[in-house]
């Protein structure tokens, strides 16, 4: 691949081109010894100049839930554009993709205001007010549903609430049923990346002249001061 076809990398003092591409998304191809990974996508996390290999963390986890990191030479990577949409779900089991799990884990920490490792009812209400377009908080019945269906830490030393595991399960359930709703949540909450599920429910008025509906991509940006700027675009925009 020519240098001009590579995605634009953020400038870095004294960094090689390979080092600048750490953090860039790529697709694996032409592997012979591990051909089952051809076509897999992920994000580079490290450049090993001595071995001339990138560490690339794959979007999909293993069957047991562990995340996969491969060491791949640049010749076996196709670089994806910086704004290439990332999947909400990945893998044969359709679990949360690695980028989505990372974003949700960060959001969990953001709303866990007291840092006790769970989201109490007040913190869940603060989350729902921020995630809902109309600022509506979860009502008592919705809180009860979260308590009943997802992992909830029972009262212990005054600590009670939704665990991180329960939070991820809650979002997996929502995303499997309505990926667009999750994408919109991320847009309002701010996660710094693009997400575009393959099967998004879209309004009829969004259909083009040929009857095809273009699924929206939700780009979300979080400024240094914590303000959130969601931008919804169309693939052909």
Secondary structure, 3 states (H helix, E strand, C coil): CCHHHCCCCCCCCCCCHHHHCCCCEEEECCCCCCHHHCCCEEEEEEEECCCCEEEEEEEEECCCCCEEEEEECHHHEEECCCCCCECCEECCCCEECHHHHHHHHHHHHHHCCCCCCCECHHHHHHHHHHHCCCCCCCCHHHHHHHHHHCCEEEEECCEEEECHHHHHHHHHHHHHHCHHHHHHHHHHHCCCCEECCCCCCCCHHHECCCCCECCEEEEEEECCCCCEEEEEEECCC
